[in-house]
Amino acid sequence: MEISMVQMLKLFRKKFLPILLSALLCAAAAYGISKYVVPKTYVSTVKLYVYTPESNPDPTMNINALDYAQKIVNTYIEMLQTRSFYQKVMERSGIKDTVDHFEKMIEFSPMNQTEVFQAKVSAHTPGDAKKIADSITALAPSTIGSLKKNSTLEVVDPAVIPEKPSFPNSVLLSALGFVLGAAGCVFFLFLHSFFNIKIRSDNLAGNLDLPILAAIPAFHEKL
């Protein structure tokens, strides 16, 4: 059975209330799950600057120093992405966990081809995220200094306690639940109408282009 766009619009208008109710229920469910079921993730970030002795007041010399610093940023990150460093950070922060899981909580990344890179820490509480980021701030310069002479790190932007979780985003998930709820209800109504084999008077009039001469009324048996 074929369904035209006009019929779909009529179906949507006729079933608007169930569609809206389904969308609101799905939005409420998504909000509740994201708010009270899904574990929250808080992110605290510290930015570090690669300082090299090649720095010089002469602008042309500073260009060479900047180029050198940019080249070793990735090297510095690799030096910090070691099990020994993660173990030190874990011990200093006082958080009991495995090194493998601790490694997944910390992400190092360069900042826009500069001599600055950041360490982004994800944890289930804002306090833990701040503790880990502060431990990285305290341990990273000495770790780099012990591995590579004449190069140090300086803190550009210290870590702060995150005020709200970065995941899950309850508002976004609620909006997504609303859209999916409405779309799912419309899809169900479409399938129900598509596979409905009952013959209706409006179908005869619309599809066969024939006038309706008479109709048999519905009789209800009296008990």
Secondary structure, DSSP 8 states (H G I E B T S, - for coil): ----HHHHHHHHHHTHHHHHHHHHHHHHHHHHHHHHTS--BEEEEEEEEEE-TT--SSHHHHHHHHHHHHHHHHHHHHHHSSHHHHHHHHHHHT----HHHHHHHEEEEE-TTSSEEEEEEEESSHHHHHHHHHHHHHHHHHHHHHHSTT-EEEEEE-----SS-SB--HHHHHHHHHHHHHHHHHHHHHHHHHT-----HHHHHHHS---------------
